[in-house]
């Protein structure tokens, strides 16, 4: 029997609200991949649409957790980072990658810090520049167009042409070892697209899914987690992007008829369809 792949995901825990670790852990596990977690912070809820939430910073716990793992000889086949709460944590995470990733391991970086032309609360350009350093350790980076523009010090706008998206993807190649997955292409009517770029051969491919006209929180985390799971099972970046896009679209479809469910998407209802997606794409 082949050894089960082990992945570590580093991001916050929002106790209520479907995002970050509460999305990554069940989705990646559903792909049959052993998933360990390293919380960067614990919040009572996520920060979008809630007020007065509690926040416990776990920055100073990270080095001690790393030391314990070193003592126990714990290594990972992949490390996947999401929402990171501070610049100091970014430095600690780089040390964890250097220390705990297997020699042939893979790094996925979702630079979760901004959307719709604005930083999330508490982030700024200094953080984006530091995030760029973490991205350079990634075999895959998965920014949306806002995050890409902050990484590149470019001006964001709601709509980029196909040619502009290609140029952004090419510029982002300096921030990854291998692949850029650039989310947010919407120049094709009725479709939501992403660019999949291979740094080694400068190849850029567009991947599209039907666009659902519904704003949902946490969809970036759902997409990234499904992409990671697909990739860890050996799917190509293009296939993984298609699977992740379809998984996210189906999760939104399961949610749009429930007006009270405005804090995330019902991804749990799509988990039984994972292997159908894997066999299709």
Backbone as CSV, one residue per row, in Angstrom:
resi,resn,N_x,N_y,N_z,CA_x,CA_y,CA_z,C_x,C_y,C_z
1,UNK,0.844,-1.194,0.000,0.000,0.000,0.000,0.879,1.245,0.000
2,UNK,0.571,2.187,-0.875,1.377,3.397,-0.966,1.159,4.273,0.265
3,UNK,2.195,5.024,0.623,2.126,5.882,1.804,1.185,7.059,1.555
4,UNK,0.370,7.359,2.540,-0.552,8.487,2.432,0.216,9.799,2.450
5,UNK,-0.111,10.686,1.533,0.512,11.999,1.517,0.078,12.797,2.744
6,UNK,0.995,13.566,3.269,0.708,14.415,4.428,0.936,15.874,4.056
7,UNK,-0.052,16.703,4.312,0.056,18.127,4.014,-0.182,18.937,5.278
8,UNK,0.510,20.034,5.405,0.296,20.979,6.497,-0.316,22.240,5.926
9,UNK,-1.417,22.692,6.508,-1.967,23.980,6.119,-1.812,24.963,7.266
10,UNK,-1.327,26.145,6.931,-1.067,27.193,7.919,-1.973,28.377,7.611
11,UNK,-2.938,28.630,8.472,-3.835,29.770,8.354,-4.651,29.885,9.632
12,UNK,-5.547,30.847,9.682,-6.285,31.060,10.929,-7.447,30.090,11.065
13,UNK,-7.971,30.005,12.280,-9.222,29.301,12.556,-10.276,30.344,12.882
14,UNK,-11.320,30.420,12.068,-12.511,31.181,12.420,-13.520,30.167,12.946
15,UNK,-13.818,30.262,14.240,-14.644,29.227,14.866,-16.009,29.117,14.186
16,UNK,-16.532,30.243,13.704,-17.796,30.244,12.969,-17.595,31.022,11.679
17,UNK,-18.093,30.465,10.590,-17.860,31.079,9.284,-16.967,30.188,8.459
18,UNK,-17.382,29.898,7.258,-16.712,28.889,6.449,-15.555,29.492,5.665
19,UNK,-14.393,29.448,6.265,-13.191,29.979,5.631,-11.966,29.359,6.279
20,UNK,-10.823,29.621,5.703,-9.524,29.243,6.264,-9.482,27.763,6.648
21,UNK,-9.024,27.454,7.869,-8.817,26.058,8.251,-10.121,25.270,8.286
22,UNK,-11.228,25.917,8.662,-12.492,25.175,8.729,-12.988,24.777,7.347
23,UNK,-12.397,25.335,6.307,-12.647,24.913,4.928,-11.545,23.967,4.460
24,UNK,-10.303,24.343,4.696,-9.166,23.582,4.171,-9.105,22.168,4.733
25,UNK,-9.298,22.022,6.032,-9.170,20.704,6.655,-10.166,19.688,6.089
26,UNK,-11.464,19.990,6.052,-12.388,18.978,5.516,-12.254,18.743,4.017
27,UNK,-11.993,19.793,3.238,-11.924,19.600,1.790,-10.701,18.780,1.399
28,UNK,-9.529,19.148,1.890,-8.325,18.405,1.521,-8.396,16.976,2.057
29,UNK,-8.921,16.806,3.270,-9.082,15.459,3.814,-9.998,14.615,2.949
30,UNK,-11.030,15.240,2.380,-11.973,14.504,1.533,-11.313,13.977,0.267
31,UNK,-10.185,14.552,-0.130,-9.425,14.039,-1.266,-8.563,12.832,-0.869
32,UNK,-8.634,12.439,0.391,-7.857,11.302,0.860,-6.456,11.656,1.288
33,UNK,-6.237,12.914,1.608,-4.903,13.393,1.979,-4.886,13.732,3.466
34,UNK,-3.928,13.170,4.185,-3.810,13.462,5.616,-3.443,14.939,5.800
35,UNK,-4.253,15.648,6.559,-4.109,17.097,6.665,-3.848,17.519,8.104
36,UNK,-2.686,18.116,8.323,-2.346,18.691,9.623,-2.574,20.192,9.562
37,UNK,-2.809,20.807,10.722,-3.099,22.232,10.752,-2.156,22.952,11.699
38,UNK,-1.842,24.177,11.333,-1.079,25.069,12.197,-1.817,26.402,12.225
39,UNK,-2.601,26.672,13.273,-3.391,27.906,13.316,-2.511,29.128,13.578
40,UNK,-2.700,30.149,12.774,-1.978,31.402,12.976,-2.699,32.309,13.968
41,UNK,-4.008,32.077,14.131,-4.826,32.849,15.063,-6.146,32.109,15.233
42,UNK,-6.865,32.447,16.305,-8.207,31.912,16.518,-9.166,33.082,16.664
43,UNK,-10.197,33.092,15.813,-11.213,34.146,15.840,-12.571,33.521,16.144
44,UNK,-13.426,34.265,16.815,-14.765,33.752,17.093,-15.569,33.600,15.814
45,UNK,-15.393,34.531,14.873,-15.989,34.466,13.537,-14.968,35.005,12.553
46,UNK,-15.228,34.856,11.262,-14.354,35.550,10.315,-14.709,37.040,10.314
47,UNK,-13.942,37.822,9.597,-14.017,39.285,9.727,-14.951,39.939,8.730
48,UNK,-15.552,39.162,7.844,-16.420,39.737,6.815,-17.882,39.572,7.221
49,UNK,-18.534,40.690,7.507,-19.948,40.655,7.838,-20.247,40.468,9.310
50,UNK,-19.222,40.316,10.120,-19.396,40.200,11.564,-18.696,41.372,12.245
51,UNK,-19.178,41.760,13.400,-18.527,42.819,14.175,-18.341,42.332,15.607
52,UNK,-17.349,42.896,16.274,-17.089,42.545,17.665,-16.506,41.167,17.860
53,UNK,-15.893,40.610,16.826,-15.345,39.265,16.935,-14.110,39.256,17.833
54,UNK,-13.854,38.112,18.454,-12.650,37.964,19.265,-11.492,37.523,18.377
55,UNK,-10.289,37.817,18.817,-9.094,37.480,18.040,-7.973,37.138,19.013
56,UNK,-7.441,35.937,18.871,-6.282,35.542,19.670,-5.121,35.248,18.725
57,UNK,-4.086,36.037,18.854,-2.901,35.916,18.014,-2.039,34.763,18.524
58,UNK,-1.681,33.848,17.648,-0.870,32.685,18.025,0.558,32.767,17.474
59,UNK,0.978,33.974,17.123,2.304,34.140,16.509,3.409,33.479,17.320
60,UNK,3.423,33.738,18.610,4.533,33.258,19.429,4.468,31.762,19.703
61,UNK,3.374,31.117,19.334,3.291,29.658,19.469,3.983,28.933,18.325
62,UNK,4.131,29.593,17.186,4.635,28.913,15.999,6.034,28.321,16.180
63,UNK,7.005,29.069,16.742,8.346,28.477,16.890,8.368,27.252,17.797
64,UNK,7.583,27.259,18.882,7.573,26.109,19.787,6.948,24.884,19.133
65,UNK,5.910,25.112,18.318,5.314,23.992,17.580,6.338,23.420,16.608
66,UNK,7.061,24.286,15.937,8.100,23.818,15.014,9.151,22.996,15.756
67,UNK,9.590,23.467,16.912,10.615,22.744,17.672,10.128,21.357,18.082
68,UNK,8.852,21.273,18.478,8.319,19.974,18.859,8.284,19.027,17.665
69,UNK,7.874,19.532,16.518,7.847,18.700,15.311,9.249,18.239,14.930
70,UNK,10.228,19.118,15.114,11.609,18.737,14.831,12.047,17.598,15.755
71,UNK,11.656,17.700,17.021,12.005,16.656,17.991,11.354,15.332,17.622
72,UNK,10.129,15.385,17.114,9.383,14.171,16.772,9.685,13.662,15.360
73,UNK,10.470,14.404,14.605,10.811,13.987,13.255,9.631,14.031,12.295
74,UNK,8.782,15.031,12.447,7.586,15.165,11.614,7.904,16.011,10.390
75,UNK,7.623,15.442,9.211,7.829,16.147,7.947,6.555,16.080,7.116
76,UNK,6.473,16.961,6.118,5.275,17.044,5.287,5.638,16.975,3.803
77,UNK,4.720,16.345,3.035,4.895,16.276,1.584,4.540,17.601,0.915
78,UNK,3.746,18.411,1.594,3.359,19.716,1.049,2.991,20.638,2.194
79,UNK,3.155,21.926,1.964,2.721,22.959,2.904,1.896,23.967,2.122
80,UNK,0.728,24.285,2.653,-0.227,25.183,2.002,-0.554,26.324,2.960
81,UNK,-0.230,27.535,2.566,-0.488,28.685,3.425,-1.666,29.495,2.890
82,UNK,-2.473,29.993,3.813,-3.604,30.852,3.475,-3.504,32.172,4.205
83,UNK,-4.568,32.545,4.906,-4.627,33.830,5.607,-3.618,33.839,6.750
84,UNK,-2.664,34.752,6.669,-1.606,34.898,7.667,-1.751,36.268,8.314
85,UNK,-1.681,36.318,9.646,-2.088,37.520,10.363,-1.063,38.622,10.517
86,UNK,0.226,38.353,10.290,1.212,39.399,10.557,2.500,39.143,9.779
87,UNK,3.283,40.179,9.647,4.583,40.069,8.983,5.498,39.122,9.746
88,UNK,5.456,39.190,11.069,6.310,38.312,11.874,5.994,36.844,11.602
89,UNK,4.717,36.527,11.430,4.338,35.154,11.129,4.923,34.691,9.798
90,UNK,5.006,35.588,8.844,5.570,35.222,7.545,7.014,34.748,7.685
91,UNK,7.780,35.403,8.556,9.152,34.965,8.799,9.185,33.588,9.442
92,UNK,8.323,33.364,10.426,8.267,32.055,11.083,7.878,30.959,10.086
93,UNK,6.940,31.279,9.205,6.461,30.283,8.249,7.565,29.896,7.271
94,UNK,8.369,30.859,6.865,9.495,30.525,5.986,10.445,29.548,6.680
95,UNK,10.650,29.716,7.983,11.498,28.791,8.742,10.866,27.399,8.807
96,UNK,9.547,27.356,8.981,8.846,26.072,9.043,8.959,25.347,7.711
97,UNK,8.817,26.064,6.609,8.970,25.453,5.288,10.378,24.891,5.122
98,UNK,11.382,25.661,5.514,12.773,25.202,5.404,13.029,23.961,6.252
99,UNK,12.373,23.890,7.402,12.655,22.846,8.376,11.819,21.591,8.193
100,UNK,10.531,21.738,7.853,9.589,20.612,7.947,9.113,20.079,6.601
101,UNK,9.478,20.697,5.508,9.075,20.206,4.194,10.075,19.161,3.712
102,UNK,9.563,18.037,3.208,10.443,17.014,2.653,11.236,17.584,1.474
103,UNK,12.395,17.005,1.183,13.226,17.542,0.089,12.501,17.662,-1.238
104,UNK,11.583,16.743,-1.518,10.827,16.808,-2.764,9.422,17.368,-2.551
105,UNK,9.233,18.074,-1.429,7.920,18.590,-1.078,7.492,19.772,-1.936
106,UNK,6.204,20.092,-1.834,5.574,21.124,-2.659,4.991,22.199,-1.750
107,UNK,5.100,23.452,-2.184,4.558,24.575,-1.426,3.478,25.280,-2.247
108,UNK,2.318,25.466,-1.628,1.219,26.225,-2.211,1.026,27.492,-1.377
109,UNK,1.020,28.646,-2.034,0.823,29.907,-1.323,-0.408,30.619,-1.885
110,UNK,-1.421,30.756,-1.054,-2.569,31.600,-1.380,-2.357,32.911,-0.629
111,UNK,-1.958,33.979,-1.319,-1.640,35.241,-0.625,-2.906,35.989,-0.223
112,UNK,-3.663,35.393,0.672,-4.983,35.909,1.058,-4.832,37.197,1.860
113,UNK,-4.992,38.319,1.179,-4.795,39.605,1.858,-5.651,40.716,1.284
114,UNK,-6.348,40.484,0.167,-7.065,41.589,-0.472,-8.074,41.048,-1.486
115,UNK,-9.047,41.898,-1.825,-10.006,41.562,-2.879,-10.761,42.827,-3.269
116,UNK,-11.306,42.834,-4.473,-12.098,43.961,-4.970,-11.378,45.301,-4.814
117,UNK,-10.085,45.287,-5.055,-9.308,46.519,-5.069,-8.875,47.053,-3.720
118,UNK,-9.095,46.297,-2.636,-8.750,46.788,-1.302,-8.110,45.683,-0.471
119,UNK,-7.219,46.109,0.425,-6.664,45.180,1.393,-7.736,44.755,2.387
120,UNK,-7.617,43.530,2.897,-8.417,43.144,4.043,-7.972,43.975,5.240
121,UNK,-8.832,44.037,6.234,-8.541,44.827,7.428,-7.199,44.394,8.043
122,UNK,-6.341,45.368,8.332,-5.073,45.110,8.996,-3.892,44.884,8.071
123,UNK,-4.118,44.828,6.755,-3.033,44.601,5.819,-2.703,45.890,5.063
124,UNK,-1.459,45.961,4.548,-1.030,47.136,3.790,0.051,46.711,2.792
125,UNK,0.612,47.692,2.106,1.602,47.382,1.075,2.859,46.750,1.660
126,UNK,3.234,47.146,2.861,4.394,46.525,3.504,4.171,45.025,3.683
127,UNK,2.956,44.668,4.103,2.637,43.246,4.243,2.678,42.555,2.890
128,UNK,2.136,43.212,1.863,2.128,42.616,0.523,3.543,42.349,0.029
129,UNK,4.446,43.273,0.296,5.833,43.082,-0.134,6.473,41.891,0.584
130,UNK,6.148,41.744,1.862,6.670,40.604,2.621,6.021,39.306,2.153
131,UNK,4.743,39.365,1.827,4.060,38.202,1.273,4.715,37.772,-0.041
132,UNK,5.189,38.727,-0.807,5.889,38.408,-2.043,7.101,37.529,-1.806
133,UNK,7.790,37.738,-0.678,8.943,36.906,-0.342,8.514,35.468,-0.068
134,UNK,7.364,35.305,0.622,6.853,33.961,0.863,6.433,33.299,-0.444
135,UNK,5.801,34.077,-1.311,5.369,33.530,-2.600,6.540,32.932,-3.368
136,UNK,7.699,33.519,-3.250,8.855,33.038,-4.006,9.318,31.652,-3.565
137,UNK,8.828,31.192,-2.407,9.103,29.826,-1.975,8.073,28.847,-2.514
138,UNK,7.025,29.369,-3.159,5.917,28.537,-3.595,6.132,27.898,-4.956
139,UNK,5.757,26.631,-5.044,5.687,25.983,-6.348,4.430,26.418,-7.087
140,UNK,3.411,26.791,-6.308,2.158,27.322,-6.846,1.785,28.556,-6.033
141,UNK,1.404,29.642,-6.713,0.786,30.764,-6.022,-0.589,30.992,-6.639
142,UNK,-1.556,31.408,-5.781,-2.947,31.471,-6.218,-3.580,32.826,-5.877
143,UNK,-3.062,33.930,-6.413,-3.635,35.241,-6.109,-4.862,35.557,-6.948
144,UNK,-5.745,36.408,-6.406,-6.753,37.035,-7.256,-6.131,38.288,-7.881
145,UNK,-6.870,38.990,-8.704,-6.275,40.128,-9.420,-5.866,41.247,-8.480
146,UNK,-6.630,41.468,-7.403,-6.249,42.508,-6.439,-4.920,42.170,-5.787
147,UNK,-4.788,40.950,-5.309,-3.546,40.525,-4.665,-2.385,40.576,-5.640
148,UNK,-2.640,40.193,-6.876,-1.590,40.258,-7.892,-1.106,41.692,-8.088
149,UNK,-2.049,42.621,-8.134,-1.671,44.025,-8.350,-0.873,44.567,-7.179
150,UNK,-1.215,44.184,-5.966,-0.423,44.636,-4.815,0.968,44.006,-4.835
151,UNK,1.073,42.751,-5.212,2.390,42.122,-5.318,3.257,42.829,-6.350
152,UNK,2.617,43.274,-7.433,3.352,43.877,-8.555,3.415,45.395,-8.502
153,UNK,2.764,46.003,-7.485,2.684,47.467,-7.392,2.012,48.052,-8.637
154,UNK,0.967,47.377,-9.081,0.176,47.847,-10.203,-1.163,48.395,-9.723
155,UNK,-1.768,49.230,-10.541,-3.095,49.745,-10.218,-4.146,48.714,-10.594
156,UNK,-5.066,48.449,-9.671,-6.138,47.484,-9.924,-7.333,48.158,-10.581
157,UNK,-8.069,47.396,-11.353,-9.340,47.859,-11.903,-10.285,46.664,-11.986
158,UNK,-11.585,46.893,-12.028,-12.531,45.775,-11.987,-12.430,44.827,-13.180
159,UNK,-12.048,45.356,-14.329,-12.010,44.533,-15.532,-10.673,44.692,-16.238
160,UNK,-10.017,43.569,-16.481,-8.787,43.547,-17.265,-9.065,42.809,-18.571
161,UNK,-8.449,43.259,-19.637,-8.574,42.548,-20.905,-7.804,41.235,-20.838
162,UNK,-8.049,40.379,-21.814,-7.331,39.113,-21.881,-5.828,39.354,-21.965
163,UNK,-5.440,40.315,-22.758,-4.013,40.620,-22.919,-3.408,41.148,-21.617
164,UNK,-4.170,41.978,-20.893,-3.681,42.501,-19.620,-3.536,41.387,-18.586
165,UNK,-4.482,40.455,-18.574,-4.387,39.320,-17.660,-3.145,38.480,-17.964
166,UNK,-2.875,38.275,-19.236,-1.686,37.521,-19.622,-0.415,38.228,-19.165
167,UNK,-0.406,39.549,-19.288,0.769,40.315,-18.877,0.968,40.227,-17.366
168,UNK,-0.126,40.315,-16.598,-0.024,40.189,-15.144,0.517,38.810,-14.774
169,UNK,-0.011,37.762,-15.424,0.451,36.408,-15.137,1.943,36.257,-15.427
170,UNK,2.398,36.846,-16.537,3.822,36.785,-16.873,4.654,37.500,-15.818
171,UNK,4.185,38.676,-15.377,4.925,39.427,-14.364,4.979,38.679,-13.034
172,UNK,3.919,37.920,-12.734,3.876,37.168,-11.479,4.835,35.988,-11.467
173,UNK,5.372,35.629,-12.617,6.259,34.469,-12.667,7.496,34.659,-11.785
174,UNK,7.853,35.908,-11.504,9.006,36.145,-10.626,8.689,35.817,-9.175
175,UNK,7.397,35.598,-8.872,6.984,35.323,-7.500,6.682,33.850,-7.263
176,UNK,7.122,32.968,-8.132,6.861,31.548,-7.943,7.994,30.728,-8.526
177,UNK,8.150,29.517,-8.005,9.125,28.601,-8.576,8.622,27.992,-9.877
178,UNK,7.290,27.733,-9.935,6.767,27.012,-11.101,5.495,27.611,-11.684
179,UNK,4.416,27.665,-10.890,3.102,27.924,-11.469,2.395,29.108,-10.818
180,UNK,1.711,29.881,-11.658,0.821,30.951,-11.212,-0.608,30.555,-11.572
181,UNK,-1.495,30.622,-10.601,-2.923,30.452,-10.839,-3.560,31.801,-10.520
182,UNK,-3.857,32.577,-11.549,-4.375,33.933,-11.382,-5.889,33.913,-11.521
183,UNK,-6.582,34.238,-10.431,-8.044,34.162,-10.397,-8.659,35.521,-10.717
184,UNK,-9.848,35.482,-11.337,-10.598,36.710,-11.519,-10.702,37.223,-12.941
185,UNK,-10.475,36.370,-13.929,-10.656,36.797,-15.316,-12.149,36.789,-15.649
186,UNK,-12.682,37.919,-16.086,-14.127,37.988,-16.374,-14.427,38.657,-17.709
187,UNK,-13.477,38.557,-18.647,-13.717,39.211,-19.937,-14.621,38.382,-20.845
188,UNK,-14.866,37.123,-20.486,-15.721,36.244,-21.282,-17.114,36.216,-20.652
189,UNK,-18.103,36.670,-21.380,-19.455,36.844,-20.838,-20.021,35.527,-20.292
190,UNK,-20.565,35.615,-19.050,-21.185,34.456,-18.434,-20.218,33.436,-17.885
191,UNK,-18.928,33.758,-17.935,-17.903,32.827,-17.470,-16.972,33.523,-16.484
192,UNK,-16.505,32.753,-15.534,-15.479,33.234,-14.622,-14.233,32.415,-14.887
193,UNK,-13.131,33.110,-15.151,-11.941,32.399,-15.586,-10.736,32.622,-14.709
194,UNK,-9.727,31.822,-14.974,-8.436,31.977,-14.312,-7.350,31.620,-15.310
195,UNK,-6.184,32.150,-15.079,-5.034,31.850,-15.920,-4.132,30.884,-15.191
196,UNK,-3.677,29.879,-15.900,-2.731,28.906,-15.360,-1.438,29.079,-16.124
197,UNK,-0.400,29.488,-15.417,0.867,29.818,-16.059,1.967,28.885,-15.577
198,UNK,2.757,28.392,-16.511,3.904,27.543,-16.208,5.168,28.366,-16.456
199,UNK,5.903,28.621,-15.397,7.083,29.474,-15.500,8.157,28.870,-16.396
200,UNK,8.272,27.537,-16.382,9.367,26.885,-17.081,9.269,27.026,-18.598
201,UNK,8.034,26.973,-19.138,7.917,27.093,-20.590,7.105,28.304,-21.037
202,UNK,6.809,29.200,-20.084,6.072,30.444,-20.362,4.694,30.191,-20.968
203,UNK,4.149,29.010,-20.727,2.824,28.671,-21.256,1.739,29.260,-20.364
204,UNK,0.708,29.848,-20.966,-0.430,30.391,-20.233,-1.712,29.813,-20.828
205,UNK,-2.537,29.232,-19.960,-3.808,28.681,-20.392,-4.946,29.319,-19.597
206,UNK,-6.072,29.536,-20.259,-7.271,30.043,-19.603,-8.188,28.871,-19.270
207,UNK,-8.743,28.904,-18.073,-9.696,27.891,-17.622,-10.965,28.618,-17.190
208,UNK,-12.124,28.123,-17.652,-13.384,28.810,-17.373,-14.398,27.886,-16.708
209,UNK,-15.225,28.498,-15.864,-16.397,27.850,-15.283,-17.572,28.806,-15.424
210,UNK,-18.767,28.263,-15.432,-19.945,29.127,-15.483,-19.948,30.076,-14.294
211,UNK,-20.252,31.339,-14.560,-20.261,32.351,-13.517,-21.615,32.369,-12.816
212,UNK,-21.595,32.326,-11.492,-22.800,32.411,-10.681,-22.858,33.815,-10.088
213,UNK,-23.896,34.549,-10.401,-24.002,35.942,-9.965,-24.452,36.008,-8.509
214,UNK,-23.511,35.692,-7.628,-23.808,35.674,-6.193,-22.513,35.905,-5.433
215,UNK,-22.508,36.871,-4.528,-21.311,37.175,-3.735,-21.313,36.315,-2.481
216,UNK,-20.272,35.511,-2.337,-20.168,34.616,-1.185,-18.804,34.769,-0.540
217,UNK,-18.775,34.740,0.784,-17.507,34.780,1.504,-16.860,33.393,1.499
218,UNK,-15.541,33.368,1.524,-14.805,32.120,1.670,-14.600,31.314,0.405
219,UNK,-15.066,31.815,-0.744,-14.927,31.025,-1.967,-13.469,30.873,-2.402
220,UNK,-12.650,31.877,-2.086,-11.231,31.756,-2.414,-10.577,30.612,-1.660
221,UNK,-10.957,30.429,-0.398,-10.414,29.336,0.401,-10.921,27.988,-0.095
222,UNK,-12.192,27.939,-0.504,-12.746,26.707,-1.059,-12.004,26.335,-2.333
223,UNK,-11.821,27.308,-3.216,-11.099,27.055,-4.465,-9.684,26.564,-4.194
224,UNK,-8.948,27.294,-3.357,-7.547,26.940,-3.106,-7.434,25.544,-2.504
225,UNK,-8.334,25.203,-1.587,-8.271,23.890,-0.936,-8.548,22.773,-1.934
226,UNK,-9.541,22.970,-2.803,-9.833,21.956,-3.816,-8.698,21.857,-4.831
227,UNK,-8.063,22.981,-5.134,-6.907,22.960,-6.043,-5.765,22.167,-5.423
228,UNK,-5.488,22.417,-4.157,-4.414,21.701,-3.472,-4.702,20.203,-3.453
229,UNK,-5.939,19.837,-3.095,-6.287,18.431,-3.049,-6.122,17.746,-4.388
230,UNK,-6.573,18.398,-5.450,-6.439,17.830,-6.795,-4.976,17.683,-7.188
231,UNK,-4.194,18.704,-6.921,-2.773,18.679,-7.277,-2.030,17.569,-6.543
232,UNK,-2.371,17.370,-5.281,-1.694,16.343,-4.492,-2.022,14.936,-4.989
233,UNK,-3.105,14.789,-5.729,-3.445,13.496,-6.324,-2.870,13.341,-7.739
234,UNK,-2.035,14.291,-8.140,-1.322,14.158,-9.401,-1.970,14.829,-10.591
235,UNK,-3.048,15.587,-10.362,-3.678,16.290,-11.468,-2.795,17.453,-11.927
236,UNK,-2.850,17.760,-13.216,-2.081,18.878,-13.758,-2.628,20.188,-13.204
237,UNK,-1.847,21.274,-13.265,-2.368,22.566,-12.799,-3.657,22.982,-13.504
238,UNK,-3.749,22.724,-14.807,-4.957,23.094,-15.542,-6.154,22.262,-15.083
239,UNK,-5.976,20.967,-14.945,-7.059,20.109,-14.464,-7.442,20.470,-13.032
240,UNK,-6.450,20.735,-12.198,-6.732,21.100,-10.808,-7.524,22.391,-10.737
241,UNK,-7.183,23.348,-11.594,-7.919,24.613,-11.623,-9.361,24.395,-12.059
242,UNK,-9.563,23.525,-13.038,-10.919,23.239,-13.508,-11.729,22.541,-12.420
243,UNK,-11.138,21.559,-11.764,-11.814,20.843,-10.679,-12.173,21.801,-9.551
244,UNK,-11.208,22.623,-9.151,-11.447,23.561,-8.063,-12.522,24.575,-8.426
245,UNK,-12.499,25.054,-9.679,-13.514,25.995,-10.120,-14.901,25.387,-10.114
246,UNK,-15.022,24.141,-10.603,-16.313,23.463,-10.618,-16.795,23.162,-9.204
247,UNK,-15.890,22.758,-8.340,-16.252,22.484,-6.948,-16.798,23.746,-6.289
248,UNK,-16.121,24.873,-6.499,-16.552,26.137,-5.908,-17.885,26.588,-6.488
249,UNK,-18.040,26.453,-7.798,-19.306,26.833,-8.439,-20.465,26.017,-7.874
250,UNK,-20.273,24.718,-7.724,-21.322,23.860,-7.188,-21.648,24.228,-5.741
251,UNK,-20.632,24.619,-4.979,-20.870,25.032,-3.591,-21.712,26.304,-3.537
252,UNK,-21.448,27.228,-4.451,-22.257,28.445,-4.512,-23.693,28.108,-4.895
253,UNK,-23.846,27.212,-5.863,-25.189,26.810,-6.292,-25.986,26.191,-5.150
254,UNK,-25.310,25.477,-4.245,-25.990,24.871,-3.105,-26.397,25.911,-2.064
255,UNK,-25.893,27.136,-2.217,-26.059,28.154,-1.180,-27.019,29.266,-1.571
256,UNK,-27.169,29.546,-2.849,-27.844,30.774,-3.278,-29.326,30.815,-2.921
257,UNK,-29.933,29.664,-2.650,-31.356,29.687,-2.304,-31.601,29.855,-0.808
258,UNK,-30.548,30.098,-0.042,-30.660,30.280,1.414,-30.165,31.667,1.785
259,UNK,-31.055,32.652,1.883,-30.622,34.031,2.151,-29.981,34.222,3.517
260,UNK,-30.198,33.297,4.436,-29.605,33.411,5.770,-28.175,32.882,5.827
261,UNK,-27.770,32.214,4.747,-26.421,31.639,4.728,-25.508,32.586,3.944
262,UNK,-25.178,33.714,4.574,-24.403,34.754,3.879,-22.967,34.839,4.369
263,UNK,-22.519,33.861,5.140,-21.182,33.910,5.734,-20.215,32.913,5.098
264,UNK,-20.671,32.217,4.052,-19.831,31.224,3.397,-20.644,30.470,2.369
265,UNK,-20.111,29.346,1.914,-20.851,28.499,0.964,-20.951,27.086,1.533
266,UNK,-21.971,26.375,1.110,-22.244,25.031,1.622,-21.410,23.993,0.872
267,UNK,-20.103,24.100,1.068,-19.182,23.206,0.364,-19.360,21.760,0.802
268,UNK,-19.846,21.552,2.028,-20.007,20.196,2.542,-20.912,19.356,1.643
269,UNK,-21.888,20.003,1.032,-22.844,19.290,0.191,-22.240,18.851,-1.146
270,UNK,-21.069,19.387,-1.464,-20.422,19.036,-2.738,-19.329,17.989,-2.546
271,UNK,-18.925,17.748,-1.327,-17.848,16.781,-1.068,-18.133,15.416,-1.688
272,UNK,-19.389,14.912,-1.667,-19.625,13.613,-2.318,-19.347,13.605,-3.817
273,UNK,-19.215,14.771,-4.440,-19.000,14.848,-5.886,-17.523,14.952,-6.264
274,UNK,-16.640,14.925,-5.272,-15.211,15.137,-5.546,-14.679,14.127,-6.551
275,UNK,-14.971,12.844,-6.343,-14.367,11.835,-7.212,-14.988,11.848,-8.605
276,UNK,-16.218,12.292,-8.712,-16.784,12.480,-10.048,-16.027,13.578,-10.788
277,UNK,-15.707,14.665,-10.086,-14.930,15.750,-10.687,-13.538,15.272,-11.072
278,UNK,-12.914,14.498,-10.191,-11.579,13.974,-10.484,-11.589,13.075,-11.714
279,UNK,-12.642,12.301,-11.886,-12.735,11.424,-13.054,-13.104,12.171,-14.331
280,UNK,-13.742,13.336,-14.167,-14.171,14.113,-15.336,-13.036,14.951,-15.898
281,UNK,-12.231,15.526,-15.010,-11.177,16.437,-15.448,-9.781,15.860,-15.122
